[in-house]
Amino acid sequence: MNTYVALCAVGAEKILGNELKHLGFSLMPYNSASYGRVRFTGDGDALYRANYCLRSADRVYIQAAEYKAADFDALFDGCHDIPWQDFFYKDVRVVVDKVRSHKSRLSSEHSVQGMIQKAIYKKLGEVWHMSSLPESGRECDVRVYIDNDVVSILLDTSGEALHKRGYRTDGGPAPLRETTAFVMLQEMLWKRKTPLHDPFCGSGTIAIEAVLYAHNVAPGLGRGFAYENLKIYDEKKAQEIRCAEAEKIRTDVECRITGSDIDRAAVERAKKNAEHACVMAGRALKLIGSSAHIERPDFITSDFADLKAPYQTGLILTNPPYGERLGDSAQAEELYRSMRSLFTDFSGWEFGIITSQKKFQECIGAYAPVLKSIKSGNLDTIMYIYKNAAGGRR
Protein backbone atom coordinates (compact mmCIF):
# COMPACT_ATOMS: atom_id res chain seq x y z
CA MET A 1 0.00 0.00 0.00
CA ASN A 2 1.16 3.50 -0.83
CA THR A 3 0.40 6.80 0.84
CA TYR A 4 -1.00 9.56 -1.33
CA VAL A 5 -1.91 13.19 -0.73
CA ALA A 6 -4.74 14.88 -2.63
CA LEU A 7 -4.95 18.68 -2.63
CA CYS A 8 -8.22 20.58 -2.77
CA ALA A 9 -9.71 23.99 -2.12
CA VAL A 10 -9.65 24.96 1.53
CA GLY A 11 -13.15 24.15 2.74
CA ALA A 12 -13.59 21.17 0.41
CA GLU A 13 -11.69 18.61 2.49
CA LYS A 14 -14.80 16.74 3.66
CA ILE A 15 -16.17 16.42 0.13
CA LEU A 16 -12.82 15.19 -1.16
CA GLY A 17 -12.63 12.71 1.72
CA ASN A 18 -16.07 11.36 0.84
CA GLU A 19 -14.98 10.95 -2.77
CA LEU A 20 -11.90 9.02 -1.72
CA LYS A 21 -13.91 6.73 0.55
CA HIS A 22 -16.41 6.13 -2.26
CA LEU A 23 -13.50 5.02 -4.45
CA GLY A 24 -12.49 2.53 -1.75
CA PHE A 25 -9.44 4.32 -0.39
CA SER A 26 -8.63 4.59 3.33
CA LEU A 27 -8.28 8.07 4.78
CA MET A 28 -5.45 8.97 7.14
CA PRO A 29 -5.71 11.27 10.20
CA TYR A 30 -6.44 14.91 9.52
CA ASN A 31 -5.19 17.89 11.53
CA SER A 32 -5.60 21.65 11.46
CA ALA A 33 -2.29 22.10 9.62
CA SER A 34 -3.63 20.03 6.73
CA TYR A 35 -6.16 22.49 5.33
CA GLY A 36 -6.51 21.80 1.63
CA ARG A 37 -4.88 18.35 1.91
CA VAL A 38 -6.33 14.87 2.40
CA ARG A 39 -4.04 11.87 2.88
CA PHE A 40 -5.11 8.39 1.90
CA THR A 41 -3.72 4.95 1.24
CA GLY A 42 -4.23 2.73 -1.77
CA ASP A 43 -2.60 0.10 -3.92
CA GLY A 44 -0.85 0.71 -7.23
CA ASP A 45 -4.17 1.24 -9.01
CA ALA A 46 -4.83 4.28 -6.84
CA LEU A 47 -2.28 6.23 -8.85
CA TYR A 48 -4.54 6.01 -11.90
CA ARG A 49 -8.01 5.86 -10.35
CA ALA A 50 -7.50 8.92 -8.17
CA ASN A 51 -6.35 11.04 -11.12
CA TYR A 52 -9.06 9.77 -13.46
CA CYS A 53 -11.95 9.92 -11.02
CA LEU A 54 -11.56 12.65 -8.40
CA ARG A 55 -13.79 15.64 -9.13
CA SER A 56 -12.91 17.90 -6.18
CA ALA A 57 -9.13 17.35 -6.03
CA ASP A 58 -6.63 19.82 -7.48
CA ARG A 59 -3.68 17.40 -7.59
CA VAL A 60 -2.66 13.94 -6.43
CA TYR A 61 0.79 13.24 -5.00
CA ILE A 62 2.67 10.15 -3.93
CA GLN A 63 4.09 10.66 -0.46
CA ALA A 64 7.70 9.64 -1.07
CA ALA A 65 8.68 10.05 2.60
CA GLU A 66 7.64 11.45 5.95
CA TYR A 67 10.22 12.00 8.69
CA LYS A 68 11.27 14.27 11.54
CA ALA A 69 13.75 17.03 10.74
CA ALA A 70 14.65 19.85 13.08
CA ASP A 71 17.77 20.90 11.13
CA PHE A 72 19.11 20.87 7.59
CA ASP A 73 21.27 17.79 8.10
CA ALA A 74 18.22 15.73 9.03
CA LEU A 75 16.26 17.29 6.15
CA PHE A 76 18.99 16.32 3.67
CA ASP A 77 19.48 12.80 5.02
CA GLY A 78 15.77 11.96 5.00
CA CYS A 79 15.40 13.09 1.40
CA HIS A 80 18.62 11.35 0.34
CA ASP A 81 17.28 8.05 1.74
CA ILE A 82 14.37 8.04 -0.72
CA PRO A 83 14.94 5.63 -3.67
CA TRP A 84 14.49 8.38 -6.25
CA GLN A 85 15.98 6.12 -8.94
CA ASP A 86 12.78 4.03 -8.75
CA PHE A 87 10.74 7.04 -9.87
CA PHE A 88 12.91 8.92 -12.33
CA TYR A 89 14.64 8.32 -15.66
CA LYS A 90 18.26 9.43 -16.13
CA ASP A 91 17.32 12.51 -18.14
CA VAL A 92 14.86 13.79 -15.53
CA ARG A 93 14.62 17.47 -14.67
CA VAL A 94 13.52 17.68 -11.04
CA VAL A 95 11.81 20.87 -9.84
CA VAL A 96 10.94 21.52 -6.20
CA ASP A 97 7.95 23.66 -7.08
CA LYS A 98 6.70 24.60 -3.61
CA VAL A 99 7.69 24.45 0.04
CA ARG A 100 5.32 25.15 2.91
CA SER A 101 6.51 25.37 6.52
CA HIS A 102 4.17 25.53 9.51
CA LYS A 103 5.33 25.84 13.14
CA SER A 104 8.72 24.36 12.30
CA ARG A 105 12.32 25.30 12.94
CA LEU A 106 13.09 24.98 9.24
CA SER A 107 11.13 28.04 8.21
CA SER A 108 13.15 29.37 5.25
CA GLU A 109 11.24 27.97 2.30
CA HIS A 110 13.93 28.98 -0.18
CA SER A 111 16.67 27.22 1.81
CA VAL A 112 14.56 24.07 2.19
CA GLN A 113 13.91 24.09 -1.54
CA GLY A 114 17.62 24.20 -2.31
CA MET A 115 18.50 21.48 0.18
CA ILE A 116 15.84 19.08 -1.14
CA GLN A 117 16.98 19.67 -4.71
CA LYS A 118 20.58 19.00 -3.70
CA ALA A 119 19.69 15.78 -1.87
CA ILE A 120 17.71 14.39 -4.81
CA TYR A 121 20.43 15.04 -7.37
CA LYS A 122 23.16 13.73 -5.07
CA LYS A 123 21.25 10.48 -4.59
CA LEU A 124 20.61 10.04 -8.31
CA GLY A 125 24.22 10.85 -9.17
CA GLU A 126 25.50 8.27 -6.68
CA VAL A 127 23.17 5.51 -7.86
CA TRP A 128 23.78 6.11 -11.55
CA HIS A 129 27.50 6.98 -11.14
CA MET A 130 27.03 10.33 -12.85
CA SER A 131 28.70 13.57 -11.80
CA SER A 132 25.86 15.56 -13.34
CA LEU A 133 22.51 14.76 -14.89
CA PRO A 134 21.62 15.96 -18.41
CA GLU A 135 18.19 17.27 -17.34
CA SER A 136 17.06 17.02 -20.96
CA GLY A 137 13.90 15.04 -20.26
CA ARG A 138 10.48 15.79 -18.84
CA GLU A 139 10.03 17.91 -15.73
CA CYS A 140 8.99 16.12 -12.55
CA ASP A 141 7.72 18.22 -9.65
CA VAL A 142 8.36 17.66 -5.97
CA ARG A 143 6.55 19.49 -3.17
CA VAL A 144 7.54 19.76 0.50
CA TYR A 145 5.38 20.35 3.56
CA ILE A 146 6.89 20.78 7.02
CA ASP A 147 4.42 20.70 9.91
CA ASN A 148 5.76 20.84 13.47
CA ASP A 149 9.18 19.67 12.23
CA VAL A 150 7.67 16.68 10.37
CA VAL A 151 8.67 16.70 6.72
CA SER A 152 6.41 15.31 3.98
CA ILE A 153 8.03 14.97 0.57
CA LEU A 154 5.50 14.62 -2.21
CA LEU A 155 5.93 13.64 -5.86
CA ASP A 156 3.40 15.09 -8.30
CA THR A 157 1.45 12.52 -10.33
CA SER A 158 -1.09 14.89 -11.91
CA GLY A 159 0.87 17.49 -13.85
CA GLU A 160 -1.61 20.19 -14.81
CA ALA A 161 -4.10 20.86 -12.04
CA LEU A 162 -7.00 18.43 -12.10
CA HIS A 163 -9.60 21.15 -12.55
CA LYS A 164 -8.29 21.32 -16.12
CA ARG A 165 -10.41 18.48 -17.43
CA GLY A 166 -9.49 19.18 -21.04
CA TYR A 167 -12.90 20.26 -22.33
CA ARG A 168 -12.77 23.99 -21.65
CA THR A 169 -10.90 25.69 -24.46
CA ASP A 170 -12.25 29.15 -23.66
CA GLY A 171 -13.14 30.11 -20.12
CA GLY A 172 -13.89 33.76 -20.74
CA PRO A 173 -13.27 36.32 -17.96
CA ALA A 174 -12.95 34.99 -14.39
CA PRO A 175 -14.14 31.42 -15.04
CA LEU A 176 -15.25 29.23 -12.16
CA ARG A 177 -12.99 26.27 -11.52
CA GLU A 178 -14.44 22.89 -12.45
CA THR A 179 -13.51 21.51 -9.03
CA THR A 180 -15.38 24.35 -7.31
CA ALA A 181 -18.46 23.67 -9.44
CA PHE A 182 -18.45 20.05 -8.27
CA VAL A 183 -18.03 21.10 -4.64
CA MET A 184 -21.10 23.32 -5.06
CA LEU A 185 -23.12 20.39 -6.42
CA GLN A 186 -22.10 18.31 -3.42
CA GLU A 187 -22.87 21.03 -0.90
CA MET A 188 -26.40 21.15 -2.31
CA LEU A 189 -26.71 17.33 -2.24
CA TRP A 190 -27.84 17.53 -5.86
CA LYS A 191 -29.38 14.45 -7.46
CA ARG A 192 -29.50 13.87 -11.22
CA LYS A 193 -33.32 13.82 -11.27
CA THR A 194 -33.49 17.37 -9.88
CA PRO A 195 -33.77 20.11 -12.54
CA LEU A 196 -30.75 22.41 -12.41
CA HIS A 197 -30.33 25.85 -13.93
CA ASP A 198 -27.44 28.33 -13.89
CA PRO A 199 -28.74 31.84 -14.79
CA PHE A 200 -25.19 33.25 -15.08
CA CYS A 201 -23.65 30.31 -16.90
CA GLY A 202 -20.54 32.05 -18.26
CA SER A 203 -18.44 29.32 -19.86
CA GLY A 204 -20.91 26.65 -18.72
CA THR A 205 -18.81 25.05 -16.02
CA ILE A 206 -21.55 24.30 -13.47
CA ALA A 207 -23.91 22.74 -16.01
CA ILE A 208 -21.13 20.74 -17.66
CA GLU A 209 -19.84 19.37 -14.37
CA ALA A 210 -23.41 18.42 -13.45
CA VAL A 211 -23.80 16.53 -16.74
CA LEU A 212 -20.52 14.63 -16.26
CA TYR A 213 -21.47 13.77 -12.68
CA ALA A 214 -25.01 12.73 -13.60
CA HIS A 215 -23.72 10.38 -16.30
CA ASN A 216 -20.86 9.10 -14.11
CA VAL A 217 -18.17 10.26 -16.54
CA ALA A 218 -14.80 10.25 -14.78
CA PRO A 219 -13.46 13.80 -15.27
CA GLY A 220 -9.91 12.75 -16.12
CA LEU A 221 -10.67 10.41 -19.01
CA GLY A 222 -9.83 13.01 -21.64
CA ARG A 223 -6.41 14.22 -20.46
CA GLY A 224 -2.87 13.12 -19.62
CA PHE A 225 -1.02 13.09 -16.30
CA ALA A 226 2.48 13.61 -14.91
CA TYR A 227 2.73 9.96 -13.83
CA GLU A 228 3.24 9.09 -17.49
CA ASN A 229 6.77 10.55 -17.12
CA LEU A 230 7.66 8.34 -14.14
CA LYS A 231 9.27 4.87 -14.14
CA ILE A 232 6.38 3.52 -12.09
CA TYR A 233 3.95 4.20 -14.95
CA ASP A 234 2.35 1.05 -16.33
CA GLU A 235 0.69 1.95 -19.63
CA LYS A 236 -1.22 -1.34 -19.85
CA LYS A 237 -2.60 -0.95 -16.32
CA ALA A 238 -3.56 2.67 -16.95
CA GLN A 239 -5.46 1.68 -20.10
CA GLU A 240 -7.23 -1.15 -18.26
CA ILE A 241 -8.41 1.27 -15.59
CA ARG A 242 -9.40 3.87 -18.17
CA CYS A 243 -11.58 1.25 -19.88
CA ALA A 244 -13.01 0.13 -16.54
CA GLU A 245 -14.06 3.70 -15.79
CA ALA A 246 -15.54 4.06 -19.28
CA GLU A 247 -17.70 1.00 -18.53
CA LYS A 248 -19.25 2.93 -15.63
CA ILE A 249 -20.55 5.79 -17.79
CA ARG A 250 -24.35 5.99 -17.65
CA THR A 251 -26.06 6.71 -20.94
CA ASP A 252 -29.54 5.70 -19.78
CA VAL A 253 -30.28 8.64 -17.49
CA GLU A 254 -32.47 11.67 -18.17
CA CYS A 255 -31.36 15.02 -16.82
CA ARG A 256 -32.79 18.54 -16.96
CA ILE A 257 -29.63 20.62 -16.82
CA THR A 258 -29.68 24.09 -18.36
CA GLY A 259 -27.90 27.41 -18.31
CA SER A 260 -28.43 30.95 -19.50
CA ASP A 261 -26.52 34.21 -19.71
CA ILE A 262 -27.30 37.69 -20.97
CA ASP A 263 -23.97 37.62 -22.83
CA ARG A 264 -24.43 35.85 -26.18
CA ALA A 265 -20.67 35.24 -26.48
CA ALA A 266 -20.67 33.52 -23.08
CA VAL A 267 -23.50 31.23 -24.17
CA GLU A 268 -21.59 30.29 -27.33
CA ARG A 269 -18.54 29.48 -25.18
CA ALA A 270 -20.68 27.34 -22.91
CA LYS A 271 -22.13 25.42 -25.86
CA LYS A 272 -18.68 24.83 -27.31
CA ASN A 273 -17.23 23.66 -23.98
CA ALA A 274 -20.20 21.36 -23.39
CA GLU A 275 -19.75 19.83 -26.81
CA HIS A 276 -16.07 19.20 -26.08
CA ALA A 277 -16.97 17.56 -22.75
CA CYS A 278 -19.55 15.28 -24.32
CA VAL A 279 -17.23 14.37 -27.19
CA MET A 280 -14.60 13.47 -24.58
CA ALA A 281 -17.13 11.15 -22.95
CA GLY A 282 -17.97 9.69 -26.36
CA ARG A 283 -14.32 8.90 -27.01
CA ALA A 284 -14.14 7.12 -23.68
CA LEU A 285 -17.20 5.06 -24.63
CA LYS A 286 -15.53 4.10 -27.92
CA LEU A 287 -12.73 2.49 -25.88
CA ILE A 288 -15.25 -0.15 -24.83
CA GLY A 289 -16.87 -0.45 -28.23
CA SER A 290 -19.90 1.70 -27.48
CA SER A 291 -21.37 4.24 -29.91
CA ALA A 292 -23.65 5.74 -27.26
CA HIS A 293 -23.47 9.39 -26.30
CA ILE A 294 -24.44 11.50 -23.31
CA GLU A 295 -27.00 14.29 -23.26
CA ARG A 296 -25.77 17.84 -23.81
CA PRO A 297 -26.93 20.58 -21.43
CA ASP A 298 -29.08 23.31 -22.99
CA PHE A 299 -27.88 26.92 -22.97
CA ILE A 300 -29.85 30.00 -24.02
CA THR A 301 -29.21 33.72 -24.20
CA SER A 302 -31.43 35.46 -21.66
CA ASP A 303 -31.44 38.05 -18.90
CA PHE A 304 -32.10 36.27 -15.60
CA ALA A 305 -34.99 38.68 -14.98
CA ASP A 306 -36.84 37.18 -17.96
CA LEU A 307 -36.61 33.60 -16.70
CA LYS A 308 -39.50 31.65 -15.22
CA ALA A 309 -39.30 28.31 -13.43
CA PRO A 310 -40.14 25.48 -15.87
CA TYR A 311 -40.80 23.06 -13.00
CA GLN A 312 -42.25 23.37 -9.51
CA THR A 313 -39.01 22.38 -7.83
CA GLY A 314 -35.37 22.40 -8.81
CA LEU A 315 -32.01 23.96 -8.07
CA ILE A 316 -30.55 27.31 -9.05
CA LEU A 317 -26.78 26.93 -8.79
CA THR A 318 -24.71 29.85 -9.91
CA ASN A 319 -21.60 31.98 -9.71
CA PRO A 320 -22.94 35.48 -10.50
CA PRO A 321 -20.55 38.05 -11.96
CA TYR A 322 -18.56 40.15 -9.54
CA GLY A 323 -15.64 42.59 -9.80
CA GLU A 324 -13.55 40.51 -12.20
CA ARG A 325 -16.31 40.12 -14.78
CA LEU A 326 -18.47 43.22 -14.28
CA GLY A 327 -15.59 45.62 -13.84
CA ASP A 328 -16.23 47.00 -10.33
CA SER A 329 -17.93 46.16 -7.06
CA ALA A 330 -20.64 48.83 -7.45
CA GLN A 331 -21.96 47.13 -10.58
CA ALA A 332 -21.87 43.78 -8.83
CA GLU A 333 -23.85 45.14 -5.88
CA GLU A 334 -26.47 46.59 -8.21
CA LEU A 335 -26.81 43.20 -9.89
CA TYR A 336 -27.20 41.42 -6.55
CA ARG A 337 -30.02 43.75 -5.52
CA SER A 338 -31.91 42.90 -8.68
CA MET A 339 -31.34 39.16 -8.17
CA ARG A 340 -33.97 39.16 -5.42
CA SER A 341 -36.55 38.52 -8.15
CA LEU A 342 -35.14 35.03 -8.68
CA PHE A 343 -36.61 33.90 -5.38
CA THR A 344 -40.06 34.90 -6.62
CA ASP A 345 -39.67 33.61 -10.17
CA PHE A 346 -38.29 30.28 -8.95
CA SER A 347 -40.48 29.82 -5.91
CA GLY A 348 -40.10 26.29 -4.57
CA TRP A 349 -36.54 25.93 -5.86
CA GLU A 350 -33.37 25.67 -3.80
CA PHE A 351 -30.49 28.09 -4.35
CA GLY A 352 -26.72 27.77 -4.13
CA ILE A 353 -24.84 30.99 -4.92
CA ILE A 354 -21.09 31.52 -4.65
CA THR A 355 -19.36 34.91 -4.63
CA SER A 356 -16.39 36.72 -3.11
CA GLN A 357 -18.41 39.88 -2.49
CA LYS A 358 -18.91 40.41 1.24
CA LYS A 359 -22.08 42.49 0.81
CA PHE A 360 -23.95 39.85 -1.18
CA GLN A 361 -26.60 39.03 1.43
CA GLU A 362 -27.10 42.66 2.33
CA CYS A 363 -27.64 43.55 -1.34
CA ILE A 364 -29.92 40.68 -2.24
CA GLY A 365 -31.89 41.09 0.99
CA ALA A 366 -31.99 37.35 1.61
CA TYR A 367 -29.93 35.80 4.40
CA ALA A 368 -28.89 32.22 3.82
CA PRO A 369 -29.31 29.73 6.66
CA VAL A 370 -26.13 27.93 5.60
CA LEU A 371 -22.83 29.51 4.54
CA LYS A 372 -19.78 27.58 3.32
CA SER A 373 -16.33 29.14 2.92
CA ILE A 374 -14.49 27.86 -0.15
CA LYS A 375 -11.10 28.99 -1.41
CA SER A 376 -11.74 29.25 -5.16
CA GLY A 377 -8.39 29.73 -6.87
CA ASN A 378 -6.93 32.87 -5.29
CA LEU A 379 -10.33 34.10 -4.15
CA ASP A 380 -11.87 33.66 -0.71
CA THR A 381 -15.46 32.90 -1.61
CA ILE A 382 -18.60 32.08 0.33
CA MET A 383 -21.33 29.77 -0.90
CA TYR A 384 -24.79 30.84 0.26
CA ILE A 385 -27.21 27.92 0.54
CA TYR A 386 -30.94 28.61 0.52
CA LYS A 387 -33.14 25.59 1.05
CA ASN A 388 -36.31 27.54 0.30
CA ALA A 389 -36.97 30.12 -2.37
CA ALA A 390 -38.15 32.83 0.03
CA GLY A 391 -34.71 33.18 1.55
CA GLY A 392 -34.07 34.36 5.07
CA ARG A 393 -34.91 37.92 6.00
CA ARG A 394 -33.48 40.18 8.58
Buried (B, 14 or more C-beta within 10 A) or exposed (E): EBBBBBBBBBBBBBBBBBBBEEBEBEBBEBEEBBBBBBBBBBEEBBBBBBBBBBBBBBBBBBBBBBBEBEEBEBBBEBBBEBEBBEBBEBEBBBBBEBBBBBEBEBEEBEEBBBBBBBBBBBBBEEEEEEEEBEEEBBBBBBBBBBBEBBBBBBBBBBBEBBBBBBBBEBBBEBBBBBBBBBBBBBBBEBEBEBBBBBBBBBBBBBBBBBBBBBBBBBBBBBBEBBBEBBEBBBEEEBEEBBBBBBEEBEBEEEBBBBBBBBBEEBBBBBBBBBBBBBBBBBEBBEBBEBEEEBBBBBBBEBEBEEBEBEEEEBBBBBBBBBBEBBEEBEBBBEBBBEBEEBBEBBEEBBBBBBBBBEEBBBBBBBBBEEEBEBBBBEBEBBBBBBBEBEBBEE
